[in-house]
Amino acid sequence: EKIYSVIDQLAEAYVDEGEITCVVMAEGDKIEMEEKLRDKLVHQDRVKLVVRSGSAVSLDDLSRVAIDEARAAIVLIDETAVENPTRADGRVIKTLLATFNHPDVKKNGRHVPVTCEVMLAESQEIARIASNGRAEVVKTNEIISKVILQTARIPGLSLVYDELLRFEGNEIHFKRFDGVAGKRFGDLLLDFPNACVVGVATKGAGHTLNPPAEYVLGAEEELLVLAEDSNIAHKPYAGSQRLEAVPPPPAAEKPVEHLLILGWNEKIFPILQEYDNYVGEGSTLTLVNQVPEAERLAMIATQLPGLQTKLRHIIGDFTSRQLMDEIQPERYPTVMVLGDSPDGTAEGADTRAIIALLLLRDRRQKNQVASQEVCSEILDPKNRELAATTEIDDIVISNEMVSMVLAQITYEPRVRAVLEDLFQSDGSEIYLKDIALYTAPGATTTFEQMILAAKARGEVALGIQLRALGGEKHGLLLNPAERTKPIVPQPGDRLVVLAEEDG
């Protein structure tokens, strides 16, 4: 299913070049694959499709698609093998071996940029070895797990990630500008009227998100900016606003949280690990699924031997009304629903997730619970609208998000490290914080002023959420165009920031 979103995102990325040629090879019937692509691709008018039936681990079949002439290649996990991650990753690794050792590739001498996904953490290093360090290897399960967990903890975050990872909206760009070397990072924040400066990078030497305001840019460094495209205006700021030194807020203690997870799939282990990294002593996590408790405990002990968070295990079908009445899920401030289906299909998993969301809504309404953060994983994008009717704001379309991540990295390989950094519990992450933290009570402000107010707190402003604007994005504006337009903050308005703490 990911193939369709990957192609559509790449068509959007290269929209200025007109039609792109996309060669698809898989072990399926050629006619059937062509029909599915025609049915599901959104940007068919921008893509010239070439479909071949063949094996990506066969040197002969790779010759038929002229692998040595590819602008870039993407290796997707075989969805028929996801129940066996070792087998799925093994197939990816063998594809990398076949690609980088192909006679035509060696003869041509040209580097073919390759992006691939793996399921297991231990497969990442093996994949890098197989590609001689030349492939961008993405642990997609781990990334999506962290997105789901962060979204469950921070209401509205799924909307930010959805735009950040799509080429239709604002995305991260690496850009070198004249006249910035020797200047402080904090003094550059208002120099770009159509972009938000989020960090610095040195080619071949990594990057830093949200550096201190006093950080001085070196001659070889470039800026990381959030912008709609690479046409970024640089106009040294001549206004009256100035960044004032403000003592940073005291380090916040890890919060005590209580999370309910309905469902079980391969993402559960990175979710448990990351939750353990975020929360403080006294936090709990309740797991509701049909996996026998002894089997769960054995897997958790093997994969997460140092887990500190207290776990509570409930065995049963979370689509059962009786079980939900017994659990009383409305007592939990945060609930996460994972894609979980006995038949292993995306449609089955999404159906069960939507039933769970309906039961959760019913329990909230009957018990007059006004506020509960619910985040659900949905596998098929076409089920997004149905899930949204259950009155939740945060839906993570995991297959689509994987596609967007792979397309972003294919277009700009250096963005892989930035995305991995964003999704870590250490360092700066994306938060949506009460706008009252950045302005005096009752005062009129502007996004320009909040950019400086955020940096004074050791943060970087990325956008704003004004509830009065409503719409599909619930008033979210990343990198807003009108920097000096007066804003009268209302209850529920939030600033989108890169910050080290949620406070």
C-alpha positions as CSV (number, residue, x, y, z in Angstrom):
1,E,0.0,0.0,0.0
2,K,2.9,2.4,0.6
3,I,3.9,2.5,-3.1
4,Y,1.0,4.7,-4.0
5,S,1.8,7.5,-1.5
6,V,5.5,7.3,-2.3
7,I,4.9,7.9,-6.0
8,D,2.4,10.7,-5.3
9,Q,4.8,12.4,-2.9
10,L,7.7,12.2,-5.3
11,A,5.5,13.6,-8.1
12,E,4.7,16.6,-5.8
13,A,8.4,17.0,-4.9
14,Y,9.5,17.2,-8.5
15,V,6.4,19.2,-9.7
16,D,8.6,21.9,-11.2
17,E,10.2,19.4,-13.5
18,G,6.9,18.3,-15.0
19,E,6.4,14.6,-15.7
20,I,8.7,12.1,-13.9
21,T,9.3,8.5,-14.9
22,C,8.7,5.9,-12.2
23,V,9.7,2.3,-12.7
24,V,8.0,-0.2,-10.4
25,M,9.2,-3.8,-10.1
26,A,7.6,-6.4,-7.9
27,E,6.8,-10.1,-7.9
28,G,3.2,-9.7,-9.1
29,D,1.1,-9.8,-12.2
30,K,2.1,-6.8,-14.4
31,I,-1.4,-6.1,-15.7
32,E,-2.8,-6.3,-12.1
33,M,-0.1,-3.9,-10.8
34,E,-0.8,-1.4,-13.6
35,E,-4.5,-1.4,-12.8
36,K,-4.0,-0.9,-9.1
37,L,-1.6,2.0,-9.8
38,R,-4.1,3.6,-12.2
39,D,-6.8,3.3,-9.6
40,K,-5.0,4.6,-6.6
41,L,-2.5,7.2,-7.8
42,V,-3.6,10.8,-7.3
43,H,-1.0,12.5,-9.6
44,Q,-1.2,10.2,-12.6
45,D,-0.9,13.1,-14.9
46,R,2.6,13.9,-13.5
47,V,4.0,10.3,-13.7
48,K,5.1,8.1,-16.6
49,L,4.7,4.6,-15.2
50,V,6.9,1.7,-16.2
51,V,5.8,-1.6,-14.5
52,R,7.8,-4.8,-14.6
53,S,7.1,-8.1,-13.0
54,G,10.3,-9.4,-11.5
55,S,12.5,-10.0,-8.4
56,A,14.6,-7.2,-6.9
57,V,17.2,-9.8,-5.8
58,S,17.7,-11.0,-9.3
59,L,20.6,-9.4,-11.2
60,D,18.9,-10.2,-14.5
61,D,15.6,-8.6,-13.5
62,L,17.5,-5.5,-12.2
63,S,19.1,-5.2,-15.6
64,R,15.6,-5.1,-17.2
65,V,14.8,-1.9,-15.2
66,A,18.2,-0.3,-15.9
67,I,19.0,0.1,-12.2
68,D,22.4,1.7,-13.1
69,E,20.5,4.7,-14.7
70,A,18.1,5.3,-11.9
71,R,18.0,8.9,-10.5
72,A,17.2,7.2,-7.1
73,A,15.8,3.9,-5.9
74,I,13.5,3.0,-3.0
75,V,13.3,-0.5,-1.5
76,L,10.1,-1.2,0.3
77,I,9.4,-4.0,2.8
78,D,7.4,-6.8,1.3
79,E,4.0,-6.5,3.0
80,T,3.4,-10.2,2.8
81,A,6.3,-10.7,5.1
82,V,5.6,-8.2,7.9
83,E,4.6,-10.9,10.3
84,N,8.1,-12.2,10.1
85,P,10.4,-9.1,10.4
86,T,13.6,-11.1,10.1
87,R,12.4,-12.4,6.7
88,A,11.2,-9.0,5.6
89,D,14.4,-7.3,6.5
90,G,16.4,-10.1,4.9
91,R,14.7,-9.5,1.6
92,V,15.7,-5.8,1.8
93,I,19.3,-6.6,2.6
94,K,19.5,-9.0,-0.3
95,T,18.1,-6.3,-2.6
96,L,20.8,-3.9,-1.5
97,L,23.4,-6.6,-2.2
98,A,22.0,-7.2,-5.6
99,T,21.8,-3.4,-6.4
100,F,25.3,-2.3,-5.3
101,N,27.0,-5.4,-6.7
102,H,25.2,-5.3,-10.0
103,P,27.6,-5.5,-13.0
104,D,26.0,-2.5,-14.7
105,V,26.2,-0.4,-11.6
106,K,29.9,-1.2,-11.1
107,K,30.6,-0.7,-14.8
108,N,28.8,2.6,-14.9
109,G,30.7,3.8,-11.8
110,R,27.8,6.1,-10.9
111,H,26.4,6.2,-7.4
112,V,22.7,5.3,-7.4
113,P,21.1,6.9,-4.3
114,V,19.1,4.2,-2.5
115,T,16.6,4.7,0.4
116,C,15.3,1.5,2.1
117,E,13.2,0.6,5.1
118,V,13.8,-2.1,7.7
119,M,11.7,-3.3,10.6
120,L,14.3,-4.4,13.2
121,A,16.9,-2.1,14.8
122,E,19.7,-4.8,14.3
123,S,18.9,-4.9,10.6
124,Q,20.0,-1.2,10.1
125,E,23.7,-1.8,10.5
126,I,23.6,-5.0,8.4
127,A,21.8,-3.1,5.6
128,R,24.5,-0.4,5.8
129,I,27.2,-3.0,5.4
130,A,25.3,-4.6,2.5
131,S,25.3,-1.2,0.7
132,N,28.9,-0.3,1.7
133,G,27.4,2.6,3.7
134,R,25.8,4.2,0.6
135,A,22.1,3.5,1.3
136,E,19.9,5.6,3.5
137,V,18.5,3.0,5.9
138,V,15.3,4.0,7.8
139,K,13.9,2.1,10.8
140,T,10.3,3.0,9.8
141,N,8.6,1.1,12.6
142,E,10.6,2.9,15.2
143,I,9.9,6.3,13.6
144,I,6.2,5.7,13.3
145,S,6.1,4.3,16.9
146,K,7.6,7.5,18.2
147,V,5.2,9.6,16.2
148,I,2.2,7.7,17.6
149,L,3.5,8.1,21.1
150,Q,4.4,11.8,20.8
151,T,1.0,12.4,19.2
152,A,-0.8,10.6,22.0
153,R,1.0,12.8,24.6
154,I,0.7,16.1,22.7
155,P,-2.8,16.8,21.2
156,G,-2.7,18.2,17.7
157,L,0.8,17.0,16.9
158,S,-0.4,14.7,14.1
159,L,-1.5,17.7,12.1
160,V,2.0,19.2,12.4
161,Y,3.7,16.0,11.3
162,D,1.3,15.6,8.5
163,E,2.2,18.9,7.0
164,L,5.9,18.7,7.8
165,L,6.3,15.4,5.9
166,R,4.2,16.3,2.9
167,F,5.8,18.2,-0.1
168,E,2.5,20.1,-0.5
169,G,3.2,22.0,2.7
170,N,6.2,23.3,4.6
171,E,9.2,21.0,4.9
172,I,12.8,21.2,6.1
173,H,15.4,22.6,3.7
174,F,19.2,22.8,3.9
175,K,20.2,26.2,2.6
176,R,23.4,28.3,2.4
177,F,23.1,32.1,2.5
178,D,25.6,34.9,2.0
179,G,26.2,37.2,4.9
180,V,25.2,34.9,7.7
181,A,28.7,33.6,8.7
182,G,29.9,35.2,12.0
183,K,26.3,36.1,13.1
184,R,24.5,34.8,16.1
185,F,21.7,32.3,15.5
186,G,19.3,34.4,17.5
187,D,20.0,37.5,15.3
188,L,19.0,35.6,12.2
189,L,15.5,34.5,13.2
190,L,13.7,37.5,11.7
191,D,15.8,37.7,8.5
192,F,13.7,35.3,6.5
193,P,10.1,36.6,5.9
194,N,8.9,33.3,4.3
195,A,10.8,30.7,6.4
196,C,11.4,29.7,10.0
197,V,15.0,29.1,10.9
198,V,15.2,25.9,13.0
199,G,18.9,24.9,13.1
200,V,22.3,24.8,11.5
201,A,24.2,22.1,9.6
202,T,27.6,21.4,8.2
203,K,27.8,19.2,5.1
204,G,29.3,15.9,6.1
205,A,29.4,16.8,9.8
206,G,25.9,16.6,11.1
207,H,23.4,19.2,12.3
208,T,22.1,21.0,15.4
209,L,18.4,21.7,15.9
210,N,17.4,24.7,18.0
211,P,21.0,25.9,18.9
212,P,21.4,28.5,21.6
213,A,20.7,32.1,20.6
214,E,24.4,33.0,21.1
215,Y,25.6,30.3,18.7
216,V,27.8,31.9,16.0
217,L,27.6,30.5,12.5
218,G,30.8,29.3,10.9
219,A,31.8,30.0,7.3
220,E,31.1,26.4,6.2
221,E,27.7,26.1,8.0
222,E,24.3,26.4,6.4
223,L,20.9,26.9,7.9
224,L,18.1,24.5,8.4
225,V,14.8,26.2,7.6
226,L,11.1,25.4,7.5
227,A,9.7,26.7,4.2
228,E,7.2,25.8,1.4
229,D,10.0,25.5,-1.2
230,S,13.6,26.3,-1.7
231,N,12.9,29.9,-2.9
232,I,13.7,31.4,0.5
233,A,14.0,35.2,0.8
234,H,16.9,36.5,2.9
235,K,16.3,40.1,4.0
236,P,18.3,41.3,7.0
237,Y,15.8,42.5,9.6
238,A,15.5,46.2,10.0
239,G,12.6,46.4,12.4
240,S,12.4,47.4,16.1
241,Q,12.0,43.9,17.6
242,R,15.0,42.6,19.5
243,L,15.8,39.4,21.2
244,E,16.1,40.0,25.0
245,A,18.1,37.7,27.2
246,V,15.7,35.9,29.5
247,P,16.8,33.2,32.1
248,P,15.8,29.8,30.7
249,P,13.0,28.1,32.6
250,P,14.1,25.6,35.2
251,A,14.5,22.0,34.0
252,A,11.1,20.2,34.3
253,E,10.8,17.0,36.2
254,K,9.7,14.0,34.2
255,P,5.8,13.9,34.3
256,V,3.8,11.2,35.9
257,E,1.4,9.8,33.2
258,H,-1.1,7.0,32.8
259,L,-1.6,5.6,29.3
260,L,-4.0,3.0,28.0
261,I,-3.0,1.1,24.8
262,L,-5.6,-0.9,22.9
263,G,-4.0,-3.3,20.4
264,W,-0.7,-5.0,19.8
265,N,1.6,-5.0,16.8
266,E,5.3,-4.7,16.0
267,K,5.4,-1.0,17.0
268,I,4.6,-1.8,20.7
269,F,8.2,-2.3,21.7
270,P,9.6,1.1,20.5
271,I,6.5,2.7,22.0
272,L,7.2,1.1,25.4
273,Q,10.8,2.1,25.3
274,E,10.2,5.7,24.3
275,Y,7.4,6.1,26.9
276,D,9.8,4.8,29.5
277,N,12.2,7.5,28.4
278,Y,9.6,10.3,28.7
279,V,7.8,9.6,31.9
280,G,8.7,9.8,35.6
281,E,8.4,7.5,38.5
282,G,4.9,6.4,39.3
283,S,3.7,6.4,35.7
284,T,1.7,3.4,34.4
285,L,0.9,1.8,31.1
286,T,-2.1,-0.6,30.6
287,L,-2.0,-3.0,27.7
288,V,-5.3,-4.4,26.3
289,N,-5.0,-7.1,23.6
290,Q,-5.4,-10.8,22.9
291,V,-1.8,-11.8,23.2
292,P,-1.4,-14.2,26.2
293,E,0.2,-12.5,29.2
294,A,3.1,-15.0,29.5
295,E,3.9,-14.5,25.8
296,R,3.8,-10.7,26.2
297,L,6.1,-10.8,29.3
298,A,8.6,-13.0,27.6
299,M,8.8,-10.7,24.5
300,I,9.1,-7.5,26.7
301,A,11.8,-9.1,28.9
302,T,13.8,-10.1,25.8
303,Q,13.5,-6.8,23.9
304,L,13.2,-4.3,26.7
305,P,15.1,-5.7,29.7
306,G,15.6,-2.4,31.4
307,L,12.0,-1.2,31.3
308,Q,11.0,0.7,34.4
309,T,7.4,1.8,33.8
310,K,4.8,-0.3,35.7
311,L,2.8,-2.4,33.2
312,R,-0.8,-3.7,33.7
313,H,-1.9,-6.5,31.5
314,I,-5.6,-7.1,30.4
315,I,-6.3,-10.0,28.1
316,G,-9.3,-9.6,25.7
317,D,-10.8,-8.1,22.6
318,F,-10.9,-4.3,22.8
319,T,-13.8,-4.3,20.3
320,S,-16.0,-6.0,22.9
321,R,-18.5,-3.7,24.6
322,Q,-18.4,-5.8,27.7
323,L,-14.7,-5.6,28.1
324,M,-14.7,-1.9,27.5
325,D,-17.3,-1.4,30.2
326,E,-15.1,-3.4,32.6
327,I,-11.9,-1.4,31.7
328,Q,-13.7,2.0,32.0
329,P,-11.3,3.6,29.5
330,E,-12.7,7.1,30.2
331,R,-10.7,7.0,33.5
332,Y,-7.5,7.3,31.5
333,P,-6.3,10.8,30.4
334,T,-4.6,9.3,27.3
335,V,-5.6,6.4,25.1
336,M,-3.7,5.0,22.1
337,V,-5.3,2.6,19.6
338,L,-2.9,0.5,17.5
339,G,-3.6,-1.4,14.3
340,D,-4.3,-4.9,15.4
341,S,-6.2,-7.5,13.4
342,P,-6.3,-11.3,13.7
343,D,-6.4,-11.7,9.9
344,G,-3.4,-9.5,9.4
345,T,-5.0,-7.1,6.9
346,A,-5.0,-3.3,6.9
347,E,-8.8,-3.3,6.4
348,G,-9.3,-5.6,9.4
349,A,-7.0,-3.5,11.6
350,D,-8.7,-0.3,10.6
351,T,-12.2,-1.7,11.2
352,R,-11.3,-2.8,14.7
353,A,-9.7,0.6,15.4
354,I,-12.8,2.4,14.3
355,I,-15.0,0.2,16.5
356,A,-12.7,0.9,19.4
357,L,-12.9,4.6,18.8
358,L,-16.7,4.4,18.7
359,L,-16.8,2.6,22.0
360,L,-14.4,5.1,23.5
361,R,-16.6,8.0,22.4
362,D,-19.7,6.3,23.8
363,R,-18.1,5.8,27.2
364,R,-17.0,9.5,27.3
365,Q,-20.5,10.7,26.4
366,K,-22.3,8.4,28.9
367,N,-19.9,9.4,31.7
368,Q,-19.8,13.1,30.7
369,V,-16.0,13.1,30.2
370,A,-15.2,16.4,28.5
371,S,-11.5,15.9,27.8
372,Q,-9.6,12.8,26.8
373,E,-6.6,12.6,24.4
374,V,-7.2,9.7,22.0
375,C,-4.7,8.9,19.2
376,S,-5.3,6.1,16.7
377,E,-3.2,4.4,14.2
378,I,-5.0,3.9,10.9
379,L,-3.3,1.9,8.1
380,D,-5.3,2.8,5.0
381,P,-5.6,6.6,4.2
382,K,-9.1,6.0,2.8
383,N,-10.3,5.2,6.3
384,R,-9.2,8.6,7.7
385,E,-12.5,10.3,7.3
386,L,-14.4,7.4,8.9
387,A,-12.1,7.5,11.9
388,A,-12.5,11.2,12.2
389,T,-16.2,10.9,12.7
390,T,-15.5,9.4,16.1
391,E,-14.5,12.9,17.3
392,I,-10.8,12.5,17.7
393,D,-8.3,15.0,16.4
394,D,-5.2,12.8,16.2
395,I,-5.1,10.1,13.6
396,V,-1.8,8.7,12.4
397,I,-2.0,7.1,9.0
398,S,1.1,4.9,9.5
399,N,1.5,3.5,6.0
400,E,1.1,6.9,4.5
401,M,3.5,8.5,7.0
402,V,6.1,5.9,6.2
403,S,5.7,6.7,2.5
404,M,6.1,10.4,3.2
405,V,9.3,9.8,5.2
406,L,10.8,7.7,2.5
407,A,9.9,10.2,-0.2
408,Q,11.4,13.1,1.9
409,I,14.7,11.2,2.4
410,T,14.8,10.1,-1.3
411,Y,14.5,13.8,-2.3
412,E,17.0,15.0,0.3
413,P,19.0,12.2,2.0
414,R,20.3,14.5,4.8
415,V,16.8,15.0,6.1
416,R,16.9,11.4,7.5
417,A,19.1,12.4,10.4
418,V,17.0,15.5,11.1
419,L,13.8,13.4,11.3
420,E,15.4,10.8,13.5
421,D,16.5,13.6,15.8
422,L,13.1,15.2,15.9
423,F,11.5,11.9,17.0
424,Q,14.0,11.2,19.8
425,S,13.0,11.8,23.5
426,D,16.5,13.5,24.0
427,G,17.1,17.0,22.6
428,S,14.5,19.3,21.0
429,E,11.1,18.0,19.9
430,I,8.0,19.6,18.5
431,Y,5.4,20.8,21.1
432,L,2.2,22.8,20.9
433,K,2.3,25.2,23.9
434,D,-0.2,27.6,25.4
435,I,0.3,31.0,23.7
436,A,0.0,32.6,27.1
437,L,3.6,31.5,27.8
438,Y,4.8,33.9,25.1
439,T,2.8,37.1,25.7
440,A,1.4,39.2,28.5
441,P,-2.2,38.4,29.5
442,G,-4.7,40.3,27.3
443,A,-2.0,41.8,25.1
444,T,-2.1,41.8,21.3
445,T,0.9,40.2,19.8
446,T,2.3,39.1,16.4
447,F,4.1,35.9,15.2
448,E,7.2,38.0,14.7
449,Q,7.1,38.9,18.5
450,M,6.5,35.3,19.4
451,I,9.5,34.1,17.4
452,L,11.7,36.2,19.7
453,A,9.7,35.3,22.8
454,A,10.2,31.6,22.0
455,K,13.9,32.0,21.5
456,A,14.2,33.8,24.8
457,R,12.8,30.6,26.4
458,G,15.4,28.5,24.5
459,E,12.9,27.4,21.8
460,V,12.3,27.9,18.1
461,A,8.8,28.9,16.8
462,L,7.5,27.0,13.9
463,G,4.0,28.1,13.6
464,I,0.8,28.9,15.4
465,Q,-2.6,27.3,16.1
466,L,-5.5,29.8,16.3
467,R,-8.7,27.9,17.1
468,A,-10.9,30.6,15.6
469,L,-9.6,29.8,12.2
470,G,-11.1,26.2,12.4
471,G,-11.0,24.1,9.2
472,E,-9.5,20.7,8.6
473,K,-6.2,21.8,10.3
474,H,-8.0,23.2,13.4
475,G,-6.4,26.6,12.8
476,L,-2.9,25.3,12.4
477,L,-0.5,27.6,10.4
478,L,3.1,26.5,10.1
479,N,5.5,29.2,8.9
480,P,2.7,31.8,8.7
481,A,3.1,34.3,5.9
482,E,1.8,37.3,7.9
483,R,4.5,37.8,10.4
484,T,3.3,41.2,11.7
485,K,-0.4,40.7,11.6
486,P,-1.9,41.5,15.1
487,I,-3.0,38.4,17.0
488,V,-5.4,38.6,20.0
489,P,-4.8,35.3,21.8
490,Q,-7.9,33.3,22.8
491,P,-8.2,30.3,25.1
492,G,-7.0,27.2,23.3
493,D,-4.6,29.1,21.0
494,R,-1.1,27.5,20.9
495,L,2.4,28.2,19.5
496,V,4.2,25.3,17.7
497,V,7.8,25.2,18.9
498,L,10.9,23.1,18.9
499,A,11.8,22.8,22.6
500,E,13.6,20.5,25.0
501,E,10.9,20.4,27.6
502,D,7.1,20.4,27.6
503,G,6.7,23.4,29.9
